Amino acid sequence: MIEQALQTEPGRLSQSSLWERQQDFFLREGAGIWTRNLVPRYITTNPFIARAYAEVVAAYLEDCGEAEGSREAPAYIVELGAGSGEFAFHFLRHFTRLHSESPGGSGFRYVMTDISQSTIGYWRTHKQLRPFVEAGILDFAEFNACRDRELRLLVSGHILDPAVSGGPQVFIANYVFDSLPQDAFEVRDGKLYECLPEADADALLPVAGDRARHNEPIVLTYHERQCSPNFYGRDDWDRILCSYGASVRDGAFLFPVGAMQCVETLGELSRGQFMLLVADKGFHNVEAFAGQRRPSLIRHGGCFSLDVNFHALGEQARHQGARVLHRSHDASHLKILAFVYGRDLAGCTEKAFERHVAGFGPDDFYNMMSDATRNARNMSLEAITSLLRLSHFDPVILVNCYERLVEILPAAHESTQRYFYEAMRAVEEHWFHLDPEQNPDFYLGTLAGAMGMDQEAVAYYRRAQAVCDSAGAEHNLGLSYLMLGDLKTAQRCFARAYELDEHLKEANLLSEKLEAWPHAGAVSGPGVEIGETRVSQLENGLVVLEHLDHPDIVLKPLLPCHAEAFYQQATPEILGLTRLPAFQSVEEVRQWIRALTSDARNYSFAITHRVHGVAGVISLLRVGDKAGRFFCWVSGSFMGRGYATASTCRLLRFALDQLSLDELFTSVLPHNERSARLLLRFGFHRVQMPGEELHYYRNGIEHLSDESATRHMLRLLGGNAKNIVVKHMRLEEA
Ligand SMILES: C[S@@+](CC[C@H](N)C(=O)[O-])C[C@H]1O[C@@H](n2cnc3c(N)ncnc32)[C@H](O)[C@@H]1O
């Protein structure tokens, strides 16, 4: 409520308890508003707007310097209602750089103020603000823009006194003026009426934490009475108010009494010489009032917002000889104005305002960025990286495009990935840590992982867990260790992720995979105890057991580190025979192996020669609960030595004994008679699959008739075998 003596009457909007309720909300909820994300703040706190303000303020100080010559006294930049502190953080990061570059610039102090002691306490302990405090350039103060006439700085203990300091003063008020009392009016047929809200208006106020209904209007009901020409009893205000009777063609508007008084207070605090930068929703052009309905409140969590009548603020400022900088047209979301009181400018301020606000300004940026990231699913990596650069590395863009990035980063070219990575590192520096649910290191870890930067990803996830130990971070940590080939640690991570959240079935499956996977390579050939293996229950299982052993080779889990050797061995001839993807580079192979490795149902092995390394690959994919499909290839230089036979036999034993599968199947090209003969020797039966070019072979503990085998196989393949990517088995041995 307005506390200064004015010609006020009960019943006016500015006298309503709405404003007290609004203040109570900010006082009661304090820092929780920002850490729990109860009130939207993005548009006025992002790096783009903070940088634009920093440029304008630096230009203003330059103008002041030119007017005054050298000066000792520091400039004071005071932010009113600084809320989350994120704007100050971005502003200071950019401004300190500008300031250090400006020749002969004397010092400055930035003062963050608010009405809420809880919020101020939060800033004072925030680790990203502390370096500025330690550098002696950031201070804090409790300041109520409706009431206080003095700024007592909490760190230095000084009272801000222009008579003592003498340096230039800048005030910043983003989304604050609409929280200060306003009156409502309407013009009809050239007559001016005051709109008086119904007594119980404040019962309509939103409830804290109600995020679901953000931005909904709360419609107030009003009764009206005709205004007298000396409504406020102040000539300056009444002159502006009465002018609307003539200039507004039927429509409603607000009169910003709280903001007008606040500007007067700022004048007192600075001996009439200051620049004020304001951002809010609202209108600067009087034509915009035509046709407007009586004001409604817009709901935001536990508080509300209203438009601000910048026209009235501008008229008042001009009347007092101030310069008002603004765009010619009213911006769509956010209006930003600069009011320069008590100084003739040398021109730097105007130029900077034109370049950073009126030209392509924060409102343009917001329009573009919100539209682009709403459609992130169509964006290219290059476009996302460019947008990040345009935004000055805004973390919100990374978050909004996160799903898309996870999708496209793996396949991106290495140089594009590197370009993105640089941008991502810059985003990391700009990330103001506020909402504990939005853990930057988790996002960054996942993106690093998507680019195959597994060491970096591990470091990010470890840091993410230090802030918030989540099942998701543990799961992803497991994936990174898996890609690095540390299977033991990976298995522990997956098991722990599942312990933390039993809904993470995938983590459980991966943990099970990693328990079994490394144990396929063990050789125990002809001497294997029949009673210890279920292979003997397969048709011709004994023949399989006879071929288990081969002294030259071991089966090792196929990992990204095998990509290079795989690429060497998978010659065009092999690619043609096996129907592997037509890999064009090692990187493509690596991506393919990464996908197989992270698939909990896939068990792929590098057939590894004890001396010469990778000789081929054998791979098993679980299908349903009890079945597995496999394929195998051995490189040309290793053919004819029994490696594929021994590997296949070991895989069958692994599938039955370690994974408890009951049946295996594979498919071969019709002309691959040697493979077919071998499969038949190992007890596999051809299954008739209507319409299939490939020949399917199956063996299992349950022996099926031909007809039921076909039906069974069709069921396993989801009724459409063609939809399954076919990797046919190639056995070189006879
Ligand atoms: C909508 S928030 C805007 C916060 C921040 N400037 C931003 O752009 O995100 C309004 C801020 O003004 C503060 N505030 C509310 N009433 C105030 C008053 N009478 N004087 C000074 N600050 C006030 C609130 O505590 C809150 O931090």
Ligand as a Chemical Component Dictionary entry (heavy atoms), coordinates in Angstrom:
data_LIG
# 
_chem_comp.id                   LIG 
_chem_comp.type                 NON-POLYMER 
_chem_comp.pdbx_formal_charge   0 
_chem_comp.three_letter_code    LIG 
# 
loop_
_chem_comp_atom.comp_id 
_chem_comp_atom.atom_id 
_chem_comp_atom.alt_atom_id 
_chem_comp_atom.type_symbol 
_chem_comp_atom.charge 
_chem_comp_atom.model_Cartn_x 
_chem_comp_atom.model_Cartn_y 
_chem_comp_atom.model_Cartn_z 
_chem_comp_atom.pdbx_ordinal 
LIG C1  C1  C 0  8.706  -10.584 -9.928  1  
LIG S1  S1  S 1  10.095 -10.538 -8.903  2  
LIG C2  C2  C 0  11.363 -10.031 -10.009 3  
LIG C3  C3  C 0  12.719 -10.461 -9.549  4  
LIG C4  C4  C 0  13.871 -10.146 -10.498 5  
LIG N1  N1  N 0  14.095 -8.744  -10.638 6  
LIG C5  C5  C 0  13.616 -10.776 -11.860 7  
LIG O1  O1  O 0  13.550 -10.067 -12.840 8  
LIG O2  O2  O -1 13.482 -12.011 -11.897 9  
LIG C6  C6  C 0  9.807  -9.115  -7.922  10 
LIG C7  C7  C 0  10.937 -8.872  -6.935  11 
LIG O3  O3  O 0  10.695 -7.614  -6.294  12 
LIG C8  C8  C 0  10.762 -7.774  -4.903  13 
LIG N2  N2  N 0  9.799  -6.812  -4.334  14 
LIG C9  C9  C 0  8.481  -6.970  -4.132  15 
LIG N3  N3  N 0  7.966  -5.864  -3.598  16 
LIG C10 C10 C 0  8.991  -4.981  -3.477  17 
LIG C11 C11 C 0  9.115  -3.679  -2.971  18 
LIG N4  N4  N 0  8.061  -3.037  -2.471  19 
LIG N5  N5  N 0  10.319 -3.108  -2.990  20 
LIG C12 C12 C 0  11.400 -3.732  -3.478  21 
LIG N6  N6  N 0  11.361 -4.971  -3.945  22 
LIG C13 C13 C 0  10.157 -5.583  -3.942  23 
LIG C14 C14 C 0  10.416 -9.209  -4.637  24 
LIG O4  O4  O 0  10.941 -9.679  -3.425  25 
LIG C15 C15 C 0  11.037 -9.900  -5.837  26 
LIG O5  O5  O 0  12.358 -10.223 -5.615  27 
# 
loop_
_chem_comp_bond.comp_id 
_chem_comp_bond.atom_id_1 
_chem_comp_bond.atom_id_2 
_chem_comp_bond.value_order 
_chem_comp_bond.pdbx_ordinal 
LIG C1  S1  SING 1  
LIG S1  C2  SING 2  
LIG S1  C6  SING 3  
LIG C2  C3  SING 4  
LIG C3  C4  SING 5  
LIG C4  N1  SING 6  
LIG C4  C5  SING 7  
LIG C5  O1  DOUB 8  
LIG C5  O2  SING 9  
LIG C6  C7  SING 10 
LIG C7  O3  SING 11 
LIG C7  C15 SING 12 
LIG O3  C8  SING 13 
LIG C8  N2  SING 14 
LIG C8  C14 SING 15 
LIG N2  C9  SING 16 
LIG N2  C13 SING 17 
LIG C9  N3  DOUB 18 
LIG N3  C10 SING 19 
LIG C10 C11 SING 20 
LIG C10 C13 DOUB 21 
LIG C11 N4  SING 22 
LIG C11 N5  DOUB 23 
LIG N5  C12 SING 24 
LIG C12 N6  DOUB 25 
LIG N6  C13 SING 26 
LIG C14 O4  SING 27 
LIG C14 C15 SING 28 
LIG C15 O5  SING 29 
# 
